Amino acid sequence: MKNLLFVAGILCSSLLSAQSITLQEFATGFTAPVEIVNANDSRLFVVQQNGIIKILQPNGVTNGTNFLNIASKIIYNGERGLLGLAFHPQYATNGYFFVFYNDTAGNLTVARYTVSANADVADATTEKIIISIPKPFDNHNGGSIHFAPDGYLWVVTGDGGSGGDPNNNSQNKNSLLGKMLRLDINSTGPYNIPPGNPFIGVDGADEVWAYGLRNAWKFSFDLTSGNAMIADVGQEFFEEINAMPITQAGINYGWKCYEANSTFSTTGCAPMSSMTFPIAVYDHANGKCSITGGYVYRGTAFPALQGKYIFADYCSTQIGMLNSDNSITWTPAFTGNNFSTFGQDSQKELYVAAVTSGKIFKIQSGTLATDENILSEGIRVYPNPASERIFVNAYNLQNMTAEIMTSEGIKVLEQRVIDHENGINITGIPAGVYYLILKNGDLKSYSQRIIIK
């Protein structure tokens, strides 16, 4: 595992105790990674859009043999390909897992496979098609699939593509496009309709759990709060985050009547009061264009992130954090990394993948102190501003390493040993604002904004 850190400060209203997100490069060499999933063990399964699923070991090494290769069954271009993966809740005993892909005709397809006698290799001959949904255009496929706590499979579909939902699929309850579907796959047939689906026996497709979505690019369950977190990509101006109880059926999220909270095309629409609007919205300022949904952090390694919804914008290459008041704070850009998906390991620690660079990063956090000189736990950095050397006073200096990063996350210096007498030599670094990242032996990190003159 490489120790390269990309650092971005997330500043809050307090000047003395803000938060930071760091990305540690965990693995590389992937082709268009679009999903990261665990099977309740130490491995991570990385879904590539080209139809291949690879296994990533906890030391950051990728298995040489693919877990699954269904490249011949899919169409891979633009937004189409192999997009989703979910392991059956009883995977350890039945070996079932489910994938979401565009077949060679472009149809949205959910299929079941079975692992082979080798736990690191699936049996590609065991495919069972669960559902196949025709769609009129190439784009807006959705693609996330997850098992809910009730054991049913949830599938999110895009509105069918083009722009502005020309066929009005999302608001048509009888269409399976632009929907959240809820399926009982524990059956002898392809699937059954679970009790509690809202349109059983009334107007609307029995499979539909919720509707009015445009192109939800990743959803997740936060079992602590009991919410489904849905990131829906906007049409022209806005991206949105939805959070609703897993038990609440029949929700209309509003598209194409509304783009986020704003009117889009309300002709023939139900009353606004019948729709559920996002808890957070952001516009396309500063290069933003498309939300990549993530997870509410429920790990234990970084308490500062606890309960925060972590997501990204694909175009601006920034990671966002949804605060408890539903405000959003952003990191600076991680240039060159268009983030396509997030994932959790079995301990609920978070990872993020960049489709362009083919890299997977582990999400970490430290304490960002914006006071000029004093960091937490008695660490002192001086002088600041500085021109030749920066000195650090701390009780465990012998175990501490230092890195200096630009605000864009580019590392310009790494020093393995710090001592009181010689400090950190910064001659040769151009004048400007940087972040000094200090890490000690127990992997706790501290970040200090510094000015080099």
VOPAGU-2260 file (C-alpha; in pm, 1 decimal, decimal comma):
REM VOPAGU-2260
SITE   aa  ch    i         X         Y         Z
SITE  MET   A    0       0,0       0,0       0,0
SITE  LYS   A    1     140,1     338,3     -95,1
SITE  ASN   A    2     167,5     608,9     166,4
SITE  LEU   A    3      91,8     892,4     -75,1
SITE  LEU   A    4    -160,5    1126,7      85,9
SITE  PHE   A    5    -384,1    1371,3     -94,9
SITE  VAL   A    6    -497,9    1628,9     158,9
SITE  ALA   A    7    -790,1    1866,1     153,7
SITE  GLY   A    8    -903,8    2084,7     440,7
SITE  ILE   A    9   -1272,4    2113,9     519,3
SITE  LEU   A   10   -1314,1    2427,0     727,3
SITE  CYS   A   11   -1607,9    2471,1     961,2
SITE  SER   A   12   -1726,0    2778,1    1148,9
SITE  SER   A   13   -1488,5    2718,1    1438,8
SITE  LEU   A   14   -1141,9    2857,2    1376,1
SITE  LEU   A   15    -971,5    2631,4    1624,7
SITE  SER   A   16   -1110,2    2285,6    1554,3
SITE  ALA   A   17   -1206,0    2213,9    1196,2
SITE  GLN   A   18   -1203,6    1884,4    1009,3
SITE  SER   A   19    -996,3    1750,9     723,1
SITE  ILE   A   20   -1030,8    1466,1     477,9
SITE  THR   A   21    -723,4    1287,4     348,6
SITE  LEU   A   22    -710,9    1026,1      74,6
SITE  GLN   A   23    -455,3     749,5     102,5
SITE  GLU   A   24    -383,5     570,0    -223,5
SITE  PHE   A   25    -484,6     211,0    -155,7
SITE  ALA   A   26    -469,4      39,5    -497,0
SITE  THR   A   27    -433,2     121,0    -865,4
SITE  GLY   A   28    -454,6     -36,7   -1210,0
SITE  PHE   A   29    -831,7     -62,7   -1246,3
SITE  THR   A   30   -1028,3       3,3   -1564,8
SITE  ALA   A   31   -1325,8     233,8   -1504,2
SITE  PRO   A   32   -1408,4     123,9   -1146,5
SITE  VAL   A   33   -1775,9     197,6   -1074,8
SITE  GLU   A   34   -1854,0       2,2    -756,5
SITE  ILE   A   35   -1673,4    -117,8    -442,4
SITE  VAL   A   36   -1846,6    -383,5    -231,8
SITE  ASN   A   37   -1756,8    -617,2      53,4
SITE  ALA   A   38   -1892,1    -968,0     113,2
SITE  ASN   A   39   -1876,2    -935,3     492,5
SITE  ASP   A   40   -1514,8   -1046,5     498,6
SITE  SER   A   41   -1177,8    -875,2     461,1
SITE  ARG   A   42   -1188,1    -855,5      80,0
SITE  LEU   A   43   -1314,7    -572,7    -140,7
SITE  PHE   A   44   -1479,4    -648,4    -475,0
SITE  VAL   A   45   -1416,0    -384,1    -739,2
SITE  VAL   A   46   -1664,9    -365,2   -1025,6
SITE  GLN   A   47   -1520,1    -245,2   -1354,2
SITE  GLN   A   48   -1754,7     -96,6   -1611,7
SITE  ASN   A   49   -1598,0    -319,6   -1879,2
SITE  GLY   A   50   -1764,2    -628,7   -1731,5
SITE  ILE   A   51   -1495,0    -753,7   -1494,8
SITE  ILE   A   52   -1505,4    -783,4   -1114,9
SITE  LYS   A   53   -1170,7    -798,1    -934,3
SITE  ILE   A   54   -1088,6    -887,5    -575,2
SITE  LEU   A   55    -880,3    -644,5    -371,7
SITE  GLN   A   56    -709,7    -785,1     -63,8
SITE  PRO   A   57    -681,4    -588,8     264,4
SITE  ASN   A   58    -312,7    -516,4     193,4
SITE  GLY   A   59    -405,4    -332,7    -128,6
SITE  VAL   A   60    -300,7    -615,5    -361,2
SITE  THR   A   61    -535,9    -716,7    -642,3
SITE  ASN   A   62    -585,0   -1085,4    -716,6
SITE  GLY   A   63    -436,7   -1193,3   -1048,1
SITE  THR   A   64    -747,0   -1395,2   -1138,2
SITE  ASN   A   65   -1075,6   -1213,3   -1197,0
SITE  PHE   A   66   -1367,7   -1293,0    -970,3
SITE  LEU   A   67   -1605,4   -1262,0   -1267,7
SITE  ASN   A   68   -1575,4   -1169,6   -1634,3
SITE  ILE   A   69   -1901,2   -1112,9   -1824,1
SITE  ALA   A   70   -1760,2    -870,5   -2082,1
SITE  SER   A   71   -1922,7   -1072,0   -2363,9
SITE  LYS   A   72   -2269,5   -1021,3   -2211,9
SITE  ILE   A   73   -2261,4    -643,1   -2176,6
SITE  ILE   A   74   -2238,6    -330,1   -2384,6
SITE  TYR   A   75   -1963,3    -102,4   -2254,5
SITE  ASN   A   76   -1958,6     258,8   -2370,5
SITE  GLY   A   77   -2058,4     597,3   -2234,4
SITE  GLU   A   78   -2273,8     540,4   -1927,2
SITE  ARG   A   79   -2340,8     174,1   -2009,2
SITE  GLY   A   80   -2167,1    -136,8   -1883,9
SITE  LEU   A   81   -2143,7    -343,4   -1566,4
SITE  LEU   A   82   -2260,8    -100,0   -1299,6
SITE  GLY   A   83   -2368,8    -270,3    -976,8
SITE  LEU   A   84   -2300,7    -560,7    -740,4
SITE  ALA   A   85   -2472,9    -690,2    -425,4
SITE  PHE   A   86   -2405,1   -1000,6    -219,5
SITE  HIS   A   87   -2697,5   -1199,9     -85,6
SITE  PRO   A   88   -2740,0   -1163,0     293,4
SITE  GLN   A   89   -2675,0   -1540,3     317,5
SITE  TYR   A   90   -2385,1   -1532,3      71,9
SITE  ALA   A   91   -2161,4   -1722,4     314,2
SITE  THR   A   92   -2391,8   -2025,1     285,8
SITE  ASN   A   93   -2565,0   -1996,3     -54,2
SITE  GLY   A   94   -2291,5   -1825,4    -259,0
SITE  TYR   A   95   -2539,6   -1598,4    -442,4
SITE  PHE   A   96   -2452,8   -1252,5    -565,6
SITE  PHE   A   97   -2630,3   -1015,2    -801,5
SITE  VAL   A   98   -2505,4    -781,1   -1072,9
SITE  PHE   A   99   -2661,3    -492,5   -1265,0
SITE  TYR   A  100   -2556,1    -435,8   -1626,4
SITE  ASN   A  101   -2660,8    -321,0   -1973,0
SITE  ASP   A  102   -2691,8    -628,4   -2193,1
SITE  THR   A  103   -2576,9    -620,6   -2555,5
SITE  ALA   A  104   -2914,1    -470,3   -2654,0
SITE  GLY   A  105   -2875,4    -198,9   -2391,0
SITE  ASN   A  106   -3147,3    -336,7   -2161,7
SITE  LEU   A  107   -3110,0    -284,1   -1786,1
SITE  THR   A  108   -3043,3    -631,8   -1649,4
SITE  VAL   A  109   -3020,4    -772,3   -1298,5
SITE  ALA   A  110   -2877,4   -1124,3   -1284,9
SITE  ARG   A  111   -2780,3   -1372,0   -1015,6
SITE  TYR   A  112   -2454,0   -1567,7   -1012,4
SITE  THR   A  113   -2303,5   -1824,6    -777,0
SITE  VAL   A  114   -1948,9   -1845,2    -644,5
SITE  SER   A  115   -1749,5   -2155,2    -741,5
SITE  ALA   A  116   -1572,8   -2396,3    -506,7
SITE  ASN   A  117   -1288,9   -2143,1    -515,1
SITE  ALA   A  118   -1404,1   -1853,6    -295,3
SITE  ASP   A  119   -1209,5   -1607,1    -512,3
SITE  VAL   A  120   -1370,7   -1709,4    -842,3
SITE  ALA   A  121   -1736,5   -1701,2    -948,1
SITE  ASP   A  122   -1899,2   -1963,4   -1169,4
SITE  ALA   A  123   -1981,9   -1765,2   -1483,6
SITE  THR   A  124   -2209,7   -2045,4   -1611,5
SITE  THR   A  125   -2463,3   -1999,2   -1330,8
SITE  GLU   A  126   -2631,6   -1681,1   -1455,2
SITE  LYS   A  127   -3001,3   -1646,7   -1375,2
SITE  ILE   A  128   -3168,9   -1336,0   -1520,1
SITE  ILE   A  129   -3384,2   -1171,5   -1253,7
SITE  ILE   A  130   -3524,8    -879,3   -1453,7
SITE  SER   A  131   -3459,1    -711,7   -1790,1
SITE  ILE   A  132   -3591,9    -362,7   -1859,4
SITE  PRO   A  133   -3584,1    -212,5   -2211,9
SITE  LYS   A  134   -3481,4     149,9   -2234,8
SITE  PRO   A  135   -3498,4     397,4   -2523,3
SITE  PHE   A  136   -3165,6     582,5   -2492,3
SITE  ASP   A  137   -2803,8     508,3   -2402,8
SITE  ASN   A  138   -2771,1     729,5   -2096,3
SITE  HIS   A  139   -2935,2     737,9   -1753,2
SITE  ASN   A  140   -2909,3     376,9   -1646,9
SITE  GLY   A  141   -2893,9     412,1   -1268,2
SITE  GLY   A  142   -2712,8     101,0   -1156,1
SITE  SER   A  143   -2697,9      69,2    -776,9
SITE  ILE   A  144   -2832,3    -246,1    -613,8
SITE  HIS   A  145   -2838,5    -320,0    -239,6
SITE  PHE   A  146   -3009,8    -557,8      -2,5
SITE  ALA   A  147   -3219,0    -381,9     260,0
SITE  PRO   A  148   -3240,6    -507,0     620,7
SITE  ASP   A  149   -3567,0    -685,6     529,0
SITE  GLY   A  150   -3375,4    -910,8     287,6
SITE  TYR   A  151   -3528,0    -765,4     -28,7
SITE  LEU   A  152   -3320,6    -638,4    -322,1
SITE  TRP   A  153   -3350,1    -267,6    -403,5
SITE  VAL   A  154   -3264,9    -161,0    -760,3
SITE  VAL   A  155   -3242,2     199,0    -881,1
SITE  THR   A  156   -3303,0     270,4   -1250,0
SITE  GLY   A  157   -3244,6     582,7   -1456,7
SITE  ASP   A  158   -3528,4     760,9   -1636,0
SITE  GLY   A  159   -3439,9     605,8   -1972,3
SITE  GLY   A  160   -3208,9     875,2   -2101,3
SITE  SER   A  161   -3191,8    1159,6   -2348,8
SITE  GLY   A  162   -3260,3    1489,7   -2169,6
SITE  GLY   A  163   -3564,9    1612,9   -1983,0
SITE  ASP   A  164   -3722,2    1263,0   -1963,4
SITE  PRO   A  165   -3905,4    1297,1   -2298,8
SITE  ASN   A  166   -4120,9     987,4   -2235,5
SITE  ASN   A  167   -4212,6    1100,4   -1882,4
SITE  ASN   A  168   -4095,4     767,3   -1742,9
SITE  SER   A  169   -4010,2     893,1   -1395,0
SITE  GLN   A  170   -4360,8    1019,2   -1314,9
SITE  ASN   A  171   -4529,3     721,1   -1485,1
SITE  LYS   A  172   -4580,7     473,8   -1201,9
SITE  ASN   A  173   -4634,9     192,8   -1454,4
SITE  SER   A  174   -4286,6     234,4   -1603,2
SITE  LEU   A  175   -3987,8      69,4   -1433,8
SITE  LEU   A  176   -3757,1     355,8   -1538,1
SITE  GLY   A  177   -3671,4     643,3   -1303,7
SITE  LYS   A  178   -3764,8     424,0   -1008,5
SITE  MET   A  179   -3651,1     246,7    -697,3
SITE  LEU   A  180   -3759,0    -116,2    -735,2
SITE  ARG   A  181   -3799,6    -358,9    -445,7
SITE  LEU   A  182   -3782,6    -728,0    -535,9
SITE  ASP   A  183   -3808,0   -1055,9    -348,4
SITE  ILE   A  184   -3540,8   -1268,7    -513,1
SITE  ASN   A  185   -3578,4   -1559,9    -270,2
SITE  SER   A  186   -3811,3   -1746,1    -506,2
SITE  THR   A  187   -3807,3   -2025,7    -761,1
SITE  GLY   A  188   -3903,9   -1786,1   -1038,3
SITE  PRO   A  189   -3705,3   -1476,7   -1130,9
SITE  TYR   A  190   -3858,1   -1277,5    -844,5
SITE  ASN   A  191   -4170,1   -1220,2    -637,9
SITE  ILE   A  192   -4333,6    -894,8    -531,5
SITE  PRO   A  193   -4265,9    -826,5    -162,4
SITE  PRO   A  194   -4560,9    -743,3      58,7
SITE  GLY   A  195   -4567,9    -373,7     135,6
SITE  ASN   A  196   -4481,0    -250,9    -212,6
SITE  PRO   A  197   -4712,1      49,3    -250,5
SITE  PHE   A  198   -4876,0     -14,9    -587,9
SITE  ILE   A  199   -4992,0    -372,3    -548,0
SITE  GLY   A  200   -5351,5    -385,1    -673,8
SITE  VAL   A  201   -5363,5     -15,5    -761,6
SITE  ASP   A  202   -5232,5     204,3   -1043,4
SITE  GLY   A  203   -4858,8     148,8   -1077,8
SITE  ALA   A  204   -4615,6    -136,5   -1136,0
SITE  ASP   A  205   -4600,4    -382,7    -848,5
SITE  GLU   A  206   -4218,1    -374,8    -847,7
SITE  VAL   A  207   -4202,4      -0,1    -776,6
SITE  TRP   A  208   -4110,6     118,7    -425,5
SITE  ALA   A  209   -4046,1     488,0    -507,9
SITE  TYR   A  210   -4047,9     703,6    -820,1
SITE  GLY   A  211   -3960,2    1045,5    -960,3
SITE  LEU   A  212   -3582,7     985,2    -989,0
SITE  ARG   A  213   -3377,8    1110,6   -1283,6
SITE  ASN   A  214   -3049,3     918,9   -1274,7
SITE  ALA   A  215   -2962,9     827,0    -918,3
SITE  TRP   A  216   -2589,1     759,5    -933,5
SITE  LYS   A  217   -2542,7     550,4    -622,7
SITE  PHE   A  218   -2759,0     504,1    -318,9
SITE  SER   A  219   -2681,6     345,6      14,8
SITE  PHE   A  220   -2848,5     248,4     339,4
SITE  ASP   A  221   -2756,6     410,6     668,8
SITE  LEU   A  222   -2881,9     149,6     912,1
SITE  THR   A  223   -2805,1     367,4    1214,8
SITE  SER   A  224   -3052,0     636,5    1110,8
SITE  GLY   A  225   -3271,1     396,3     913,1
SITE  ASN   A  226   -3249,1     610,1     599,2
SITE  ALA   A  227   -3196,8     539,2     233,4
SITE  MET   A  228   -2946,0     795,5     101,3
SITE  ILE   A  229   -3000,1     865,9    -269,6
SITE  ALA   A  230   -2779,8    1095,0    -479,8
SITE  ASP   A  231   -2971,8    1201,5    -791,0
SITE  VAL   A  232   -2793,1    1364,3   -1084,2
SITE  GLY   A  233   -2959,0    1682,7   -1206,7
SITE  GLN   A  234   -3053,3    1802,3   -1553,6
SITE  GLU   A  235   -2914,3    2152,6   -1594,8
SITE  PHE   A  236   -2846,3    2339,6   -1273,2
SITE  PHE   A  237   -2874,6    2131,7    -955,7
SITE  GLU   A  238   -2758,0    1808,1    -789,7
SITE  GLU   A  239   -2952,1    1661,0    -500,1
SITE  ILE   A  240   -2925,9    1437,9    -193,7
SITE  ASN   A  241   -3234,4    1255,6     -67,6
SITE  ALA   A  242   -3265,6    1088,2     272,4
SITE  MET   A  243   -3583,6     902,9     358,7
SITE  PRO   A  244   -3675,2     622,2     600,5
SITE  ILE   A  245   -3621,8     275,9     454,7
SITE  THR   A  246   -3974,8     185,4     566,4
SITE  GLN   A  247   -4149,0     469,5     379,3
SITE  ALA   A  248   -4302,1     344,8      53,5
SITE  GLY   A  249   -4449,9     527,9    -245,3
SITE  ILE   A  250   -4231,7     838,6    -231,0
SITE  ASN   A  251   -4237,2    1067,2    -535,6
SITE  TYR   A  252   -3899,0    1244,0    -557,7
SITE  GLY   A  253   -4033,2    1493,0    -811,5
SITE  TRP   A  254   -3845,2    1454,8   -1139,9
SITE  LYS   A  255   -3927,1    1575,6   -1411,0
SITE  CYS   A  256   -4172,1    1813,6   -1252,1
SITE  TYR   A  257   -3887,8    1951,6   -1042,1
SITE  GLU   A  258   -3511,4    1952,6   -1070,2
SITE  ALA   A  259   -3411,3    1943,0    -704,1
SITE  ASN   A  260   -3625,5    2219,9    -546,9
SITE  SER   A  261   -3679,6    2414,8    -868,7
SITE  THR   A  262   -3957,2    2391,3   -1124,7
SITE  PHE   A  263   -3858,4    2204,7   -1441,4
SITE  SER   A  264   -4173,4    2091,2   -1626,4
SITE  THR   A  265   -4489,4    2084,7   -1417,2
SITE  THR   A  266   -4748,5    2032,9   -1691,2
SITE  GLY   A  267   -4974,9    1748,7   -1584,5
SITE  CYS   A  268   -4786,0    1700,9   -1255,4
SITE  ALA   A  269   -4933,9    1602,4    -922,9
SITE  PRO   A  270   -4952,7    1872,4    -653,3
SITE  MET   A  271   -4618,8    1984,6    -515,8
SITE  SER   A  272   -4736,5    1884,5    -168,6
SITE  SER   A  273   -4745,9    1518,3    -277,7
SITE  MET   A  274   -4374,6    1514,0    -357,8
SITE  THR   A  275   -4068,5    1467,9    -138,4
SITE  PHE   A  276   -3786,0    1713,8    -193,6
SITE  PRO   A  277   -3414,0    1668,0    -127,1
SITE  ILE   A  278   -3254,5    1745,1     207,3
SITE  ALA   A  279   -2955,6    1907,6      32,7
SITE  VAL   A  280   -2892,5    2065,7    -305,2
SITE  TYR   A  281   -2590,6    2218,0    -476,2
SITE  ASP   A  282   -2554,1    2404,4    -804,2
SITE  HIS   A  283   -2299,7    2379,4   -1084,7
SITE  ALA   A  284   -2079,4    2668,6    -977,0
SITE  ASN   A  285   -1701,4    2624,6    -983,0
SITE  GLY   A  286   -1701,1    2337,1   -1229,3
SITE  LYS   A  287   -1947,7    2107,5   -1053,0
SITE  CYS   A  288   -2176,2    1900,5   -1274,0
SITE  SER   A  289   -2268,6    1552,7   -1146,8
SITE  ILE   A  290   -2306,9    1401,9    -800,8
SITE  THR   A  291   -2151,0    1068,7    -704,6
SITE  GLY   A  292   -2334,7     925,8    -406,4
SITE  GLY   A  293   -2152,8     778,0    -110,4
SITE  TYR   A  294   -2215,7     662,0     244,9
SITE  VAL   A  295   -2280,9     794,2     590,6
SITE  TYR   A  296   -1958,5     722,5     777,7
SITE  ARG   A  297   -2015,3     462,6    1050,4
SITE  GLY   A  298   -1659,7     338,5    1094,9
SITE  THR   A  299   -1454,5     378,0    1410,6
SITE  ALA   A  300   -1110,6     489,3    1288,5
SITE  PHE   A  301   -1204,6     856,7    1233,3
SITE  PRO   A  302   -1456,4     980,9    1492,6
SITE  ALA   A  303   -1465,2    1330,1    1338,1
SITE  LEU   A  304   -1648,2    1185,1    1036,9
SITE  GLN   A  305   -1905,6     990,8    1238,7
SITE  GLY   A  306   -2256,2    1042,1    1102,8
SITE  LYS   A  307   -2143,5    1254,1     807,8
SITE  TYR   A  308   -2263,6    1167,4     456,4
SITE  ILE   A  309   -1956,5    1159,7     231,3
SITE  PHE   A  310   -2005,2    1205,1    -144,6
SITE  ALA   A  311   -1833,5    1371,0    -442,4
SITE  ASP   A  312   -1883,8    1577,1    -754,0
SITE  TYR   A  313   -1755,1    1400,5   -1063,2
SITE  CYS   A  314   -1647,5    1707,8   -1261,2
SITE  SER   A  315   -1499,7    1931,4    -993,3
SITE  THR   A  316   -1312,4    1632,6    -838,1
SITE  GLN   A  317   -1414,5    1755,7    -493,2
SITE  ILE   A  318   -1539,6    1548,7    -202,3
SITE  GLY   A  319   -1836,7    1686,0     -11,4
SITE  MET   A  320   -1950,8    1629,5     343,4
SITE  LEU   A  321   -2311,2    1672,5     450,6
SITE  ASN   A  322   -2326,4    1827,5     795,8
SITE  SER   A  323   -2590,9    1765,3    1061,8
SITE  ASP   A  324   -2774,0    2082,8     956,1
SITE  ASN   A  325   -2775,7    1955,3     592,7
SITE  SER   A  326   -2523,4    2216,0     483,2
SITE  ILE   A  327   -2242,0    2098,7     257,6
SITE  THR   A  328   -1871,9    2164,7     295,0
SITE  TRP   A  329   -1627,7    2083,4      17,1
SITE  THR   A  330   -1263,3    1986,5      -7,4
SITE  PRO   A  331   -1043,1    2154,1    -265,5
SITE  ALA   A  332   -1019,8    1961,5    -592,2
SITE  PHE   A  333    -829,4    1632,4    -610,0
SITE  THR   A  334    -717,1    1714,5    -961,4
SITE  GLY   A  335    -704,2    1421,5   -1204,1
SITE  ASN   A  336    -944,9    1205,7   -1003,8
SITE  ASN   A  337   -1302,3    1196,8   -1131,6
SITE  PHE   A  338   -1469,7    1006,7    -848,8
SITE  SER   A  339   -1712,2     741,2    -974,6
SITE  THR   A  340   -1807,1     546,8    -662,0
SITE  PHE   A  341   -1760,3     498,8    -290,4
SITE  GLY   A  342   -1750,7     175,0     -95,1
SITE  GLN   A  343   -1740,5      31,6     256,2
SITE  ASP   A  344   -1529,4    -250,5     390,6
SITE  SER   A  345   -1667,9    -495,0     647,2
SITE  GLN   A  346   -1563,4    -253,7     925,8
SITE  LYS   A  347   -1754,0      32,7     757,4
SITE  GLU   A  348   -1439,7     226,8     669,8
SITE  LEU   A  349   -1480,9     418,9     344,8
SITE  TYR   A  350   -1307,3     404,2       7,0
SITE  VAL   A  351   -1348,7     606,4    -309,6
SITE  ALA   A  352   -1258,2     519,4    -669,7
SITE  ALA   A  353   -1154,5     747,3    -955,4
SITE  VAL   A  354   -1272,9     625,4   -1293,5
SITE  THR   A  355   -1015,9     825,6   -1490,1
SITE  SER   A  356    -702,4     732,5   -1296,2
SITE  GLY   A  357    -815,6     378,9   -1210,8
SITE  LYS   A  358    -714,6     435,6    -848,0
SITE  ILE   A  359    -885,9     349,1    -521,7
SITE  PHE   A  360    -825,0     563,3    -215,7
SITE  LYS   A  361    -899,2     506,0     150,5
SITE  ILE   A  362   -1078,4     796,3     315,3
SITE  GLN   A  363    -913,3     925,5     629,7
SITE  SER   A  364    -949,6    1227,6     854,4
SITE  GLY   A  365    -739,7    1436,9    1090,3
SITE  THR   A  366    -787,0    1750,9    1294,3
SITE  LEU   A  367    -732,2    2067,8    1096,0
SITE  ALA   A  368    -628,9    2361,1    1314,4
SITE  THR   A  369    -649,1    2700,5    1149,3
SITE  ASP   A  370    -488,2    2889,0    1433,9
SITE  GLU   A  371    -152,4    3025,6    1317,5
SITE  ASN   A  372      69,9    2829,1    1553,3
SITE  ILE   A  373     -99,8    2593,1    1800,2
SITE  LEU   A  374    -226,6    2252,1    1690,6
SITE  SER   A  375    -421,0    2010,1    1910,5
SITE  GLU   A  376    -259,7    1795,6    2181,8
SITE  GLY   A  377      17,6    2048,5    2251,6
SITE  ILE   A  378     175,2    2046,9    1905,3
SITE  ARG   A  379     327,5    2382,0    1811,5
SITE  VAL   A  380     447,6    2491,2    1465,4
SITE  TYR   A  381     659,8    2804,9    1422,9
SITE  PRO   A  382     738,2    3047,4    1269,5
SITE  ASN   A  383     434,0    3099,2    1053,4
SITE  PRO   A  384     479,1    3261,1     802,9
SITE  ALA   A  385     822,7    3109,4     741,5
SITE  SER   A  386    1090,9    3143,0     475,8
SITE  GLU   A  387    1368,0    2887,2     539,4
SITE  ARG   A  388    1275,5    2640,8     813,9
SITE  ILE   A  389     968,2    2540,3    1011,7
SITE  PHE   A  390    1008,7    2398,0    1361,5
SITE  VAL   A  391     777,4    2159,7    1542,7
SITE  ASN   A  392     745,1    2111,4    1917,6
SITE  ALA   A  393     563,4    1797,5    2032,0
SITE  TYR   A  394     597,9    1536,1    2302,8
SITE  ASN   A  395     651,3    1245,0    2059,5
SITE  LEU   A  396     853,5    1413,8    1788,9
SITE  GLN   A  397    1073,0    1108,2    1732,5
SITE  ASN   A  398     774,3     918,8    1588,2
SITE  MET   A  399     646,5    1201,3    1373,9
SITE  THR   A  400     669,8    1243,8     995,3
SITE  ALA   A  401     588,3    1556,2     797,8
SITE  GLU   A  402     445,4    1629,9     454,3
SITE  ILE   A  403     372,8    1963,2     288,9
SITE  MET   A  404      83,6    1978,4      42,3
SITE  THR   A  405     -54,8    2244,2    -185,4
SITE  SER   A  406    -424,6    2326,3    -150,0
SITE  GLU   A  407    -478,7    2112,2    -462,8
SITE  GLY   A  408    -342,4    1805,9    -282,8
SITE  ILE   A  409       0,5    1797,7    -450,5
SITE  LYS   A  410     279,1    1684,5    -219,5
SITE  VAL   A  411     584,3    1909,3    -240,3
SITE  LEU   A  412     784,6    1772,5      54,5
SITE  GLU   A  413     804,7    1460,1     267,2
SITE  GLN   A  414    1031,1    1431,1     569,8
SITE  ARG   A  415    1055,0    1107,1     764,5
SITE  VAL   A  416    1238,7    1241,5    1068,5
SITE  ILE   A  417    1178,3    1567,9    1251,9
SITE  ASP   A  418    1411,4    1705,1    1517,5
SITE  HIS   A  419    1399,9    2016,8    1731,6
SITE  GLU   A  420    1732,6    2154,4    1616,5
SITE  ASN   A  421    1707,1    2140,1    1237,9
SITE  GLY   A  422    1333,0    2158,4    1182,1
SITE  ILE   A  423    1189,0    2122,5     830,6
SITE  ASN   A  424    1384,0    2277,3     545,4
SITE  ILE   A  425    1141,8    2464,1     317,0
SITE  THR   A  426    1394,0    2644,2      97,9
SITE  GLY   A  427    1312,4    2577,5    -264,2
SITE  ILE   A  428     935,6    2566,5    -210,8
SITE  PRO   A  429     767,7    2858,4    -389,4
SITE  ALA   A  430     593,8    3120,5    -178,0
SITE  GLY   A  431     228,8    3052,0    -109,2
SITE  VAL   A  432     -25,6    2886,2     120,6
SITE  TYR   A  433      26,5    2517,5     202,0
SITE  TYR   A  434     -80,0    2250,5     450,1
SITE  LEU   A  435     171,5    2088,2     682,1
SITE  ILE   A  436      55,3    1733,1     761,2
SITE  LEU   A  437     204,0    1572,4    1071,3
SITE  LYS   A  438     155,6    1201,6    1142,9
SITE  ASN   A  439     269,2    1006,0    1442,7
SITE  GLY   A  440     324,1     636,5    1491,9
SITE  ASP   A  441     -36,6     554,9    1577,4
SITE  LEU   A  442    -148,7     704,4    1242,7
SITE  LYS   A  443    -323,1    1002,3    1398,2
SITE  SER   A  444    -271,0    1304,2    1175,5
SITE  TYR   A  445    -274,0    1681,0    1225,6
SITE  SER   A  446    -294,0    1949,5     960,5
SITE  GLN   A  447    -168,2    2306,5     992,2
SITE  ARG   A  448    -214,2    2579,8     735,1
SITE  ILE   A  449     123,0    2743,5     676,0
SITE  ILE   A  450     241,9    3039,5     473,1
SITE  ILE   A  451     577,1    3021,7     296,1
SITE  LYS   A  452     717,0    3360,1     203,6
